Amino acid sequence: MIELNNLTMSYALEHGRLEVLTGVNLEVDDSDTVAIVGPSGSGKTTLLVLLAGLELPAEGSVRLDGRALDELDEDALADLRRDRIGIVFQSFHLVPSLTALGNVALPLEIAGAADSRARAQAMLERVGLAGRVDHYPAQLSGGEQQRVAIARALVHAPKLLLADEPTGNLDLRTGETIIDLLFALNADSGSTLILVTHDEAIARRCQRVVRLREGKLIEEDKRAFPA
């Protein structure tokens, strides 16, 4: 599903460049669950942005499902994200003029799905928002907005799910429900899950754990985490 080859990313600063990722190589098979851990500012979100094709690396390549992202134009990248990828970032990116139901149904409606509203309703029920479907983002708490964003990312059953601290704005019980939902999707549909997290208990649930350190990905054994 994923092949990263010598991936390097840096950003221009006033007095030089900030190196975020350096020579990252990683292969992830279909249906794998991978936790990415590391300190704040280590490049975890940048890596997800590159995996989603929202930016291109300074050097190296990203291949998703056999397709090199740097060979796709903007329309093809947008189609890939719409059809194959679900993204949950720390910023919710909800459309303020749409209700919770409208936000979740939006990717299905763009894709022309006839049952978009019914599927969106069912997914909102799965994340515990059955009673909030007609509410607008401004009428929802931060945790509720996060659950809407997660429902939107899951509603089209993506083959690749990228999640950046998906429980960061949720209480413990709701967070556990959302994590269970992410892993259920992985088990039910064979999707690939890439999960950025600071929670070592969540990381232990993944098949693989890699750590970002000084711009490099280092594979780690899950047994390194305390039980």
Order of alpha helices (4+ residues) and beta strands (2+ residues): beta-beta-beta-alpha-beta-beta-alpha-beta-alpha-alpha-alpha-beta-alpha-beta-alpha-beta-beta
